[in-house]
Amino acid sequence: MPKMKTHSGAKKRFKLTANGKVKARHAFSSHILEKKSPKYKRELSNPVMLSDHDAPRVKTLLGAKKS
């Protein structure tokens, strides 16, 4: 079997932390920002940790172990 390639879209969108969690950007943060409050937009600028349910799928795309 050939080696599995890293998913190009996933490696641009997700990063793995040292503890093996998956860090991502918030959704709803790129356009239609006029109607959103400054407080809400500030919260969207901070990265989010993916849930334990979604993390294994992303780790597979990144070629990491599922641990």
mmCIF file of the N, C-alpha and C atoms, coordinates in Angstrom:
data_MODEL
# 
_entry.id   MODEL 
# 
loop_
_atom_site.group_PDB 
_atom_site.id 
_atom_site.type_symbol 
_atom_site.label_atom_id 
_atom_site.label_alt_id 
_atom_site.label_comp_id 
_atom_site.label_asym_id 
_atom_site.label_entity_id 
_atom_site.label_seq_id 
_atom_site.pdbx_PDB_ins_code 
_atom_site.Cartn_x 
_atom_site.Cartn_y 
_atom_site.Cartn_z 
_atom_site.occupancy 
_atom_site.B_iso_or_equiv 
_atom_site.pdbx_formal_charge 
_atom_site.auth_seq_id 
_atom_site.auth_comp_id 
_atom_site.auth_asym_id 
_atom_site.auth_atom_id 
_atom_site.pdbx_PDB_model_num 
ATOM 1   N N  . MET A 1 1  ? 0.839   -1.193 0.000  1.00 0.00 ? 1  MET A N  1 
ATOM 2   C CA . MET A 1 1  ? 0.000   0.000  0.000  1.00 0.00 ? 1  MET A CA 1 
ATOM 3   C C  . MET A 1 1  ? 0.884   1.256  0.000  1.00 0.00 ? 1  MET A C  1 
ATOM 4   N N  . PRO A 1 2  ? 0.474   2.274  -0.761 1.00 0.00 ? 2  PRO A N  1 
ATOM 5   C CA . PRO A 1 2  ? 1.223   3.536  -0.709 1.00 0.00 ? 2  PRO A CA 1 
ATOM 6   C C  . PRO A 1 2  ? 0.935   4.283  0.586  1.00 0.00 ? 2  PRO A C  1 
ATOM 7   N N  . LYS A 1 3  ? 1.800   5.214  0.899  1.00 0.00 ? 3  LYS A N  1 
ATOM 8   C CA . LYS A 1 3  ? 1.585   6.032  2.093  1.00 0.00 ? 3  LYS A CA 1 
ATOM 9   C C  . LYS A 1 3  ? 0.380   6.947  1.893  1.00 0.00 ? 3  LYS A C  1 
ATOM 10  N N  . MET A 1 4  ? -0.294  7.251  2.995  1.00 0.00 ? 4  MET A N  1 
ATOM 11  C CA . MET A 1 4  ? -1.430  8.173  2.917  1.00 0.00 ? 4  MET A CA 1 
ATOM 12  C C  . MET A 1 4  ? -0.905  9.601  2.884  1.00 0.00 ? 4  MET A C  1 
ATOM 13  N N  . LYS A 1 5  ? -1.438  10.396 1.986  1.00 0.00 ? 5  LYS A N  1 
ATOM 14  C CA . LYS A 1 5  ? -1.004  11.792 1.900  1.00 0.00 ? 5  LYS A CA 1 
ATOM 15  C C  . LYS A 1 5  ? -1.794  12.660 2.871  1.00 0.00 ? 5  LYS A C  1 
ATOM 16  N N  . THR A 1 6  ? -1.151  13.704 3.372  1.00 0.00 ? 6  THR A N  1 
ATOM 17  C CA . THR A 1 6  ? -1.818  14.673 4.229  1.00 0.00 ? 6  THR A CA 1 
ATOM 18  C C  . THR A 1 6  ? -2.818  15.461 3.393  1.00 0.00 ? 6  THR A C  1 
ATOM 19  N N  . HIS A 1 7  ? -4.000  15.693 3.936  1.00 0.00 ? 7  HIS A N  1 
ATOM 20  C CA . HIS A 1 7  ? -5.046  16.433 3.228  1.00 0.00 ? 7  HIS A CA 1 
ATOM 21  C C  . HIS A 1 7  ? -4.661  17.908 3.178  1.00 0.00 ? 7  HIS A C  1 
ATOM 22  N N  . SER A 1 8  ? -4.513  18.454 1.973  1.00 0.00 ? 8  SER A N  1 
ATOM 23  C CA . SER A 1 8  ? -4.021  19.828 1.819  1.00 0.00 ? 8  SER A CA 1 
ATOM 24  C C  . SER A 1 8  ? -4.946  20.858 2.440  1.00 0.00 ? 8  SER A C  1 
ATOM 25  N N  . GLY A 1 9  ? -6.259  20.651 2.322  1.00 0.00 ? 9  GLY A N  1 
ATOM 26  C CA . GLY A 1 9  ? -7.207  21.588 2.921  1.00 0.00 ? 9  GLY A CA 1 
ATOM 27  C C  . GLY A 1 9  ? -7.156  21.551 4.430  1.00 0.00 ? 9  GLY A C  1 
ATOM 28  N N  . ALA A 1 10 ? -6.988  20.358 4.995  1.00 0.00 ? 10 ALA A N  1 
ATOM 29  C CA . ALA A 1 10 ? -6.967  20.216 6.450  1.00 0.00 ? 10 ALA A CA 1 
ATOM 30  C C  . ALA A 1 10 ? -5.719  20.845 7.050  1.00 0.00 ? 10 ALA A C  1 
ATOM 31  N N  . LYS A 1 11 ? -4.577  20.699 6.394  1.00 0.00 ? 11 LYS A N  1 
ATOM 32  C CA . LYS A 1 11 ? -3.360  21.241 6.986  1.00 0.00 ? 11 LYS A CA 1 
ATOM 33  C C  . LYS A 1 11 ? -3.343  22.769 6.968  1.00 0.00 ? 11 LYS A C  1 
ATOM 34  N N  . LYS A 1 12 ? -4.162  23.385 6.115  1.00 0.00 ? 12 LYS A N  1 
ATOM 35  C CA . LYS A 1 12 ? -4.279  24.844 6.114  1.00 0.00 ? 12 LYS A CA 1 
ATOM 36  C C  . LYS A 1 12 ? -5.237  25.347 7.189  1.00 0.00 ? 12 LYS A C  1 
ATOM 37  N N  . ARG A 1 13 ? -6.160  24.488 7.635  1.00 0.00 ? 13 ARG A N  1 
ATOM 38  C CA . ARG A 1 13 ? -7.229  24.918 8.542  1.00 0.00 ? 13 ARG A CA 1 
ATOM 39  C C  . ARG A 1 13 ? -7.055  24.485 9.988  1.00 0.00 ? 13 ARG A C  1 
ATOM 40  N N  . PHE A 1 14 ? -6.271  23.435 10.238 1.00 0.00 ? 14 PHE A N  1 
ATOM 41  C CA . PHE A 1 14 ? -6.164  22.881 11.586 1.00 0.00 ? 14 PHE A CA 1 
ATOM 42  C C  . PHE A 1 14 ? -4.714  22.756 12.002 1.00 0.00 ? 14 PHE A C  1 
ATOM 43  N N  . LYS A 1 15 ? -4.481  22.869 13.321 1.00 0.00 ? 15 LYS A N  1 
ATOM 44  C CA . LYS A 1 15 ? -3.158  22.634 13.895 1.00 0.00 ? 15 LYS A CA 1 
ATOM 45  C C  . LYS A 1 15 ? -3.344  21.702 15.087 1.00 0.00 ? 15 LYS A C  1 
ATOM 46  N N  . LEU A 1 16 ? -2.342  20.873 15.336 1.00 0.00 ? 16 LEU A N  1 
ATOM 47  C CA . LEU A 1 16 ? -2.372  20.003 16.499 1.00 0.00 ? 16 LEU A CA 1 
ATOM 48  C C  . LEU A 1 16 ? -1.585  20.650 17.630 1.00 0.00 ? 16 LEU A C  1 
ATOM 49  N N  . THR A 1 17 ? -2.136  20.620 18.842 1.00 0.00 ? 17 THR A N  1 
ATOM 50  C CA . THR A 1 17 ? -1.425  21.147 20.000 1.00 0.00 ? 17 THR A CA 1 
ATOM 51  C C  . THR A 1 17 ? -0.475  20.071 20.523 1.00 0.00 ? 17 THR A C  1 
ATOM 52  N N  . ALA A 1 18 ? 0.358   20.449 21.488 1.00 0.00 ? 18 ALA A N  1 
ATOM 53  C CA . ALA A 1 18 ? 1.316   19.506 22.051 1.00 0.00 ? 18 ALA A CA 1 
ATOM 54  C C  . ALA A 1 18 ? 0.624   18.340 22.753 1.00 0.00 ? 18 ALA A C  1 
ATOM 55  N N  . ASN A 1 19 ? -0.565  18.587 23.307 1.00 0.00 ? 19 ASN A N  1 
ATOM 56  C CA . ASN A 1 19 ? -1.302  17.526 24.001 1.00 0.00 ? 19 ASN A CA 1 
ATOM 57  C C  . ASN A 1 19 ? -2.159  16.692 23.058 1.00 0.00 ? 19 ASN A C  1 
ATOM 58  N N  . GLY A 1 20 ? -2.124  17.006 21.755 1.00 0.00 ? 20 GLY A N  1 
ATOM 59  C CA . GLY A 1 20 ? -2.869  16.206 20.790 1.00 0.00 ? 20 GLY A CA 1 
ATOM 60  C C  . GLY A 1 20 ? -4.265  16.707 20.502 1.00 0.00 ? 20 GLY A C  1 
ATOM 61  N N  . LYS A 1 21 ? -4.614  17.891 21.001 1.00 0.00 ? 21 LYS A N  1 
ATOM 62  C CA . LYS A 1 21 ? -5.924  18.455 20.677 1.00 0.00 ? 21 LYS A CA 1 
ATOM 63  C C  . LYS A 1 21 ? -5.836  19.144 19.314 1.00 0.00 ? 21 LYS A C  1 
ATOM 64  N N  . VAL A 1 22 ? -7.000  19.398 18.710 1.00 0.00 ? 22 VAL A N  1 
ATOM 65  C CA . VAL A 1 22 ? -7.043  20.017 17.387 1.00 0.00 ? 22 VAL A CA 1 
ATOM 66  C C  . VAL A 1 22 ? -7.539  21.452 17.534 1.00 0.00 ? 22 VAL A C  1 
ATOM 67  N N  . LYS A 1 23 ? -6.733  22.396 17.065 1.00 0.00 ? 23 LYS A N  1 
ATOM 68  C CA . LYS A 1 23 ? -7.057  23.817 17.146 1.00 0.00 ? 23 LYS A CA 1 
ATOM 69  C C  . LYS A 1 23 ? -7.543  24.281 15.778 1.00 0.00 ? 23 LYS A C  1 
ATOM 70  N N  . ALA A 1 24 ? -8.617  25.109 15.765 1.00 0.00 ? 24 ALA A N  1 
ATOM 71  C CA . ALA A 1 24 ? -9.208  25.568 14.510 1.00 0.00 ? 24 ALA A CA 1 
ATOM 72  C C  . ALA A 1 24 ? -9.685  27.008 14.660 1.00 0.00 ? 24 ALA A C  1 
ATOM 73  N N  . ARG A 1 25 ? -10.062 27.600 13.529 1.00 0.00 ? 25 ARG A N  1 
ATOM 74  C CA . ARG A 1 25 ? -10.657 28.939 13.521 1.00 0.00 ? 25 ARG A CA 1 
ATOM 75  C C  . ARG A 1 25 ? -12.137 28.832 13.817 1.00 0.00 ? 25 ARG A C  1 
ATOM 76  N N  . HIS A 1 26 ? -12.693 29.922 14.321 1.00 0.00 ? 26 HIS A N  1 
ATOM 77  C CA . HIS A 1 26 ? -14.137 29.993 14.487 1.00 0.00 ? 26 HIS A CA 1 
ATOM 78  C C  . HIS A 1 26 ? -14.808 30.190 13.134 1.00 0.00 ? 26 HIS A C  1 
ATOM 79  N N  . ALA A 1 27 ? -16.003 29.666 13.003 1.00 0.00 ? 27 ALA A N  1 
ATOM 80  C CA . ALA A 1 27 ? -16.833 29.947 11.841 1.00 0.00 ? 27 ALA A CA 1 
ATOM 81  C C  . ALA A 1 27 ? -17.500 31.311 12.020 1.00 0.00 ? 27 ALA A C  1 
ATOM 82  N N  . PHE A 1 28 ? -18.092 31.830 10.976 1.00 0.00 ? 28 PHE A N  1 
ATOM 83  C CA . PHE A 1 28 ? -18.852 33.099 10.982 1.00 0.00 ? 28 PHE A CA 1 
ATOM 84  C C  . PHE A 1 28 ? -17.982 34.316 11.274 1.00 0.00 ? 28 PHE A C  1 
ATOM 85  N N  . SER A 1 29 ? -16.707 34.289 10.904 1.00 0.00 ? 29 SER A N  1 
ATOM 86  C CA . SER A 1 29 ? -15.823 35.398 11.271 1.00 0.00 ? 29 SER A CA 1 
ATOM 87  C C  . SER A 1 29 ? -15.247 36.143 10.076 1.00 0.00 ? 29 SER A C  1 
ATOM 88  N N  . SER A 1 30 ? -15.700 35.826 8.858  1.00 0.00 ? 30 SER A N  1 
ATOM 89  C CA . SER A 1 30 ? -15.022 36.412 7.702  1.00 0.00 ? 30 SER A CA 1 
ATOM 90  C C  . SER A 1 30 ? -15.808 37.495 6.964  1.00 0.00 ? 30 SER A C  1 
ATOM 91  N N  . HIS A 1 31 ? -17.128 37.449 6.984  1.00 0.00 ? 31 HIS A N  1 
ATOM 92  C CA . HIS A 1 31 ? -17.891 38.489 6.290  1.00 0.00 ? 31 HIS A CA 1 
ATOM 93  C C  . HIS A 1 31 ? -19.221 38.705 6.998  1.00 0.00 ? 31 HIS A C  1 
ATOM 94  N N  . ILE A 1 32 ? -19.961 39.724 6.526  1.00 0.00 ? 32 ILE A N  1 
ATOM 95  C CA . ILE A 1 32 ? -21.197 40.183 7.191  1.00 0.00 ? 32 ILE A CA 1 
ATOM 96  C C  . ILE A 1 32 ? -20.896 40.511 8.652  1.00 0.00 ? 32 ILE A C  1 
ATOM 97  N N  . LEU A 1 33 ? -19.885 41.341 8.858  1.00 0.00 ? 33 LEU A N  1 
ATOM 98  C CA . LEU A 1 33 ? -19.433 41.646 10.216 1.00 0.00 ? 33 LEU A CA 1 
ATOM 99  C C  . LEU A 1 33 ? -20.087 42.908 10.781 1.00 0.00 ? 33 LEU A C  1 
ATOM 100 N N  . GLU A 1 34 ? -20.753 43.690 9.939  1.00 0.00 ? 34 GLU A N  1 
ATOM 101 C CA . GLU A 1 34 ? -21.334 44.956 10.400 1.00 0.00 ? 34 GLU A CA 1 
ATOM 102 C C  . GLU A 1 34 ? -22.383 44.750 11.476 1.00 0.00 ? 34 GLU A C  1 
ATOM 103 N N  . LYS A 1 35 ? -23.191 43.733 11.316 1.00 0.00 ? 35 LYS A N  1 
ATOM 104 C CA . LYS A 1 35 ? -24.302 43.518 12.258 1.00 0.00 ? 35 LYS A CA 1 
ATOM 105 C C  . LYS A 1 35 ? -23.880 42.763 13.513 1.00 0.00 ? 35 LYS A C  1 
ATOM 106 N N  . LYS A 1 36 ? -22.648 42.282 13.558 1.00 0.00 ? 36 LYS A N  1 
ATOM 107 C CA . LYS A 1 36 ? -22.175 41.545 14.728 1.00 0.00 ? 36 LYS A CA 1 
ATOM 108 C C  . LYS A 1 36 ? -21.532 42.504 15.717 1.00 0.00 ? 36 LYS A C  1 
ATOM 109 N N  . SER A 1 37 ? -21.725 42.252 16.988 1.00 0.00 ? 37 SER A N  1 
ATOM 110 C CA . SER A 1 37 ? -21.216 43.158 18.005 1.00 0.00 ? 37 SER A CA 1 
ATOM 111 C C  . SER A 1 37 ? -19.691 43.020 18.119 1.00 0.00 ? 37 SER A C  1 
ATOM 112 N N  . PRO A 1 38 ? -19.015 44.092 18.556 1.00 0.00 ? 38 PRO A N  1 
ATOM 113 C CA . PRO A 1 38 ? -17.554 44.024 18.724 1.00 0.00 ? 38 PRO A CA 1 
ATOM 114 C C  . PRO A 1 38 ? -17.128 42.923 19.684 1.00 0.00 ? 38 PRO A C  1 
ATOM 115 N N  . LYS A 1 39 ? -17.906 42.718 20.739 1.00 0.00 ? 39 LYS A N  1 
ATOM 116 C CA . LYS A 1 39 ? -17.571 41.668 21.708 1.00 0.00 ? 39 LYS A CA 1 
ATOM 117 C C  . LYS A 1 39 ? -17.617 40.285 21.047 1.00 0.00 ? 39 LYS A C  1 
ATOM 118 N N  . TYR A 1 40 ? -18.655 40.057 20.257 1.00 0.00 ? 40 TYR A N  1 
ATOM 119 C CA . TYR A 1 40 ? -18.811 38.775 19.574 1.00 0.00 ? 40 TYR A CA 1 
ATOM 120 C C  . TYR A 1 40 ? -17.679 38.560 18.569 1.00 0.00 ? 40 TYR A C  1 
ATOM 121 N N  . LYS A 1 41 ? -17.311 39.632 17.833 1.00 0.00 ? 41 LYS A N  1 
ATOM 122 C CA . LYS A 1 41 ? -16.233 39.516 16.847 1.00 0.00 ? 41 LYS A CA 1 
ATOM 123 C C  . LYS A 1 41 ? -14.891 39.251 17.521 1.00 0.00 ? 41 LYS A C  1 
ATOM 124 N N  . ARG A 1 42 ? -14.678 39.838 18.698 1.00 0.00 ? 42 ARG A N  1 
ATOM 125 C CA . ARG A 1 42 ? -13.445 39.564 19.448 1.00 0.00 ? 42 ARG A CA 1 
ATOM 126 C C  . ARG A 1 42 ? -13.384 38.092 19.868 1.00 0.00 ? 42 ARG A C  1 
ATOM 127 N N  . GLU A 1 43 ? -14.514 37.563 20.315 1.00 0.00 ? 43 GLU A N  1 
ATOM 128 C CA . GLU A 1 43 ? -14.552 36.155 20.717 1.00 0.00 ? 43 GLU A CA 1 
ATOM 129 C C  . GLU A 1 43 ? -14.285 35.228 19.527 1.00 0.00 ? 43 GLU A C  1 
ATOM 130 N N  . LEU A 1 44 ? -14.765 35.623 18.351 1.00 0.00 ? 44 LEU A N  1 
ATOM 131 C CA . LEU A 1 44 ? -14.544 34.798 17.161 1.00 0.00 ? 44 LEU A CA 1 
ATOM 132 C C  . LEU A 1 44 ? -13.082 34.790 16.734 1.00 0.00 ? 44 LEU A C  1 
ATOM 133 N N  . SER A 1 45 ? -12.313 35.812 17.125 1.00 0.00 ? 45 SER A N  1 
ATOM 134 C CA . SER A 1 45 ? -10.918 35.882 16.692 1.00 0.00 ? 45 SER A CA 1 
ATOM 135 C C  . SER A 1 45 ? -10.038 34.890 17.432 1.00 0.00 ? 45 SER A C  1 
ATOM 136 N N  . ASN A 1 46 ? -10.481 34.407 18.610 1.00 0.00 ? 46 ASN A N  1 
ATOM 137 C CA . ASN A 1 46 ? -9.694  33.424 19.355 1.00 0.00 ? 46 ASN A CA 1 
ATOM 138 C C  . ASN A 1 46 ? -9.894  32.036 18.754 1.00 0.00 ? 46 ASN A C  1 
ATOM 139 N N  . PRO A 1 47 ? -8.848  31.221 18.737 1.00 0.00 ? 47 PRO A N  1 
ATOM 140 C CA . PRO A 1 47 ? -9.017  29.870 18.195 1.00 0.00 ? 47 PRO A CA 1 
ATOM 141 C C  . PRO A 1 47 ? -9.923  29.025 19.073 1.00 0.00 ? 47 PRO A C  1 
ATOM 142 N N  . VAL A 1 48 ? -10.477 27.980 18.486 1.00 0.00 ? 48 VAL A N  1 
ATOM 143 C CA . VAL A 1 48 ? -11.376 27.072 19.196 1.00 0.00 ? 48 VAL A CA 1 
ATOM 144 C C  . VAL A 1 48 ? -10.768 25.673 19.155 1.00 0.00 ? 48 VAL A C  1 
ATOM 145 N N  . MET A 1 49 ? -10.984 24.892 20.212 1.00 0.00 ? 49 MET A N  1 
ATOM 146 C CA . MET A 1 49 ? -10.548 23.493 20.231 1.00 0.00 ? 49 MET A CA 1 
ATOM 147 C C  . MET A 1 49 ? -11.705 22.634 19.724 1.00 0.00 ? 49 MET A C  1 
ATOM 148 N N  . LEU A 1 50 ? -11.411 21.757 18.793 1.00 0.00 ? 50 LEU A N  1 
ATOM 149 C CA . LEU A 1 50 ? -12.442 20.872 18.270 1.00 0.00 ? 50 LEU A CA 1 
ATOM 150 C C  . LEU A 1 50 ? -12.895 19.899 19.342 1.00 0.00 ? 50 LEU A C  1 
ATOM 151 N N  . SER A 1 51 ? -14.147 19.480 19.258 1.00 0.00 ? 51 SER A N  1 
ATOM 152 C CA . SER A 1 51 ? -14.691 18.551 20.245 1.00 0.00 ? 51 SER A CA 1 
ATOM 153 C C  . SER A 1 51 ? -14.023 17.183 20.088 1.00 0.00 ? 51 SER A C  1 
ATOM 154 N N  . ASP A 1 52 ? -14.145 16.381 21.127 1.00 0.00 ? 52 ASP A N  1 
ATOM 155 C CA . ASP A 1 52 ? -13.565 15.039 21.104 1.00 0.00 ? 52 ASP A CA 1 
ATOM 156 C C  . ASP A 1 52 ? -14.214 14.173 20.030 1.00 0.00 ? 52 ASP A C  1 
ATOM 157 N N  . HIS A 1 53 ? -15.420 14.525 19.630 1.00 0.00 ? 53 HIS A N  1 
ATOM 158 C CA . HIS A 1 53 ? -16.119 13.761 18.605 1.00 0.00 ? 53 HIS A CA 1 
ATOM 159 C C  . HIS A 1 53 ? -15.551 14.050 17.205 1.00 0.00 ? 53 HIS A C  1 
ATOM 160 N N  . ASP A 1 54 ? -15.196 15.303 16.933 1.00 0.00 ? 54 ASP A N  1 
ATOM 161 C CA . ASP A 1 54 ? -14.720 15.700 15.601 1.00 0.00 ? 54 ASP A CA 1 
ATOM 162 C C  . ASP A 1 54 ? -13.220 15.505 15.419 1.00 0.00 ? 54 ASP A C  1 
ATOM 163 N N  . ALA A 1 55 ? -12.476 15.525 16.503 1.00 0.00 ? 55 ALA A N  1 
ATOM 164 C CA . ALA A 1 55 ? -11.013 15.500 16.423 1.00 0.00 ? 55 ALA A CA 1 
ATOM 165 C C  . ALA A 1 55 ? -10.449 14.274 15.693 1.00 0.00 ? 55 ALA A C  1 
ATOM 166 N N  . PRO A 1 56 ? -10.947 13.057 15.920 1.00 0.00 ? 56 PRO A N  1 
ATOM 167 C CA . PRO A 1 56 ? -10.343 11.907 15.228 1.00 0.00 ? 56 PRO A CA 1 
ATOM 168 C C  . PRO A 1 56 ? -10.406 11.986 13.711 1.00 0.00 ? 56 PRO A C  1 
ATOM 169 N N  . ARG A 1 57 ? -11.498 12.539 13.160 1.00 0.00 ? 57 ARG A N  1 
ATOM 170 C CA . ARG A 1 57 ? -11.594 12.678 11.698 1.00 0.00 ? 57 ARG A CA 1 
ATOM 171 C C  . ARG A 1 57 ? -10.519 13.605 11.168 1.00 0.00 ? 57 ARG A C  1 
ATOM 172 N N  . VAL A 1 58 ? -10.304 14.731 11.866 1.00 0.00 ? 58 VAL A N  1 
ATOM 173 C CA . VAL A 1 58 ? -9.309  15.699 11.414 1.00 0.00 ? 58 VAL A CA 1 
ATOM 174 C C  . VAL A 1 58 ? -7.909  15.125 11.571 1.00 0.00 ? 58 VAL A C  1 
ATOM 175 N N  . LYS A 1 59 ? -7.668  14.394 12.649 1.00 0.00 ? 59 LYS A N  1 
ATOM 176 C CA . LYS A 1 59 ? -6.352  13.793 12.865 1.00 0.00 ? 59 LYS A CA 1 
ATOM 177 C C  . LYS A 1 59 ? -6.023  12.792 11.767 1.00 0.00 ? 59 LYS A C  1 
ATOM 178 N N  . THR A 1 60 ? -7.042  12.075 11.284 1.00 0.00 ? 60 THR A N  1 
ATOM 179 C CA . THR A 1 60 ? -6.823  11.146 10.175 1.00 0.00 ? 60 THR A CA 1 
ATOM 180 C C  . THR A 1 60 ? -6.396  11.903 8.924  1.00 0.00 ? 60 THR A C  1 
ATOM 181 N N  . LEU A 1 61 ? -7.049  13.024 8.652  1.00 0.00 ? 61 LEU A N  1 
ATOM 182 C CA . LEU A 1 61 ? -6.697  13.826 7.477  1.00 0.00 ? 61 LEU A CA 1 
ATOM 183 C C  . LEU A 1 61 ? -5.300  14.409 7.593  1.00 0.00 ? 61 LEU A C  1 
ATOM 184 N N  . LEU A 1 62 ? -4.886  14.730 8.821  1.00 0.00 ? 62 LEU A N  1 
ATOM 185 C CA . LEU A 1 62 ? -3.564  15.297 9.041  1.00 0.00 ? 62 LEU A CA 1 
ATOM 186 C C  . LEU A 1 62 ? -2.482  14.224 9.120  1.00 0.00 ? 62 LEU A C  1 
ATOM 187 N N  . GLY A 1 63 ? -2.878  12.959 9.173  1.00 0.00 ? 63 GLY A N  1 
ATOM 188 C CA . GLY A 1 63 ? -1.909  11.882 9.244  1.00 0.00 ? 63 GLY A CA 1 
ATOM 189 C C  . GLY A 1 63 ? -1.370  11.637 10.636 1.00 0.00 ? 63 GLY A C  1 
ATOM 190 N N  . ALA A 1 64 ? -2.075  12.111 11.672 1.00 0.00 ? 64 ALA A N  1 
ATOM 191 C CA . ALA A 1 64 ? -1.635  11.902 13.045 1.00 0.00 ? 64 ALA A CA 1 
ATOM 192 C C  . ALA A 1 64 ? -2.318  10.665 13.620 1.00 0.00 ? 64 ALA A C  1 
ATOM 193 N N  . LYS A 1 65 ? -1.773  10.187 14.713 1.00 0.00 ? 65 LYS A N  1 
ATOM 194 C CA . LYS A 1 65 ? -2.402  9.040  15.387 1.00 0.00 ? 65 LYS A CA 1 
ATOM 195 C C  . LYS A 1 65 ? -3.657  9.499  16.093 1.00 0.00 ? 65 LYS A C  1 
ATOM 196 N N  . LYS A 1 66 ? -4.617  8.618  16.228 1.00 0.00 ? 66 LYS A N  1 
ATOM 197 C CA . LYS A 1 66 ? -5.925  8.980  16.767 1.00 0.00 ? 66 LYS A CA 1 
ATOM 198 C C  . LYS A 1 66 ? -5.978  9.083  18.278 1.00 0.00 ? 66 LYS A C  1 
ATOM 199 N N  . SER A 1 67 ? -4.963  8.699  18.988 1.00 0.00 ? 67 SER A N  1 
ATOM 200 C CA . SER A 1 67 ? -4.897  8.621  20.453 1.00 0.00 ? 67 SER A CA 1 
ATOM 201 C C  . SER A 1 67 ? -5.919  9.402  21.213 1.00 0.00 ? 67 SER A C  1 
# 
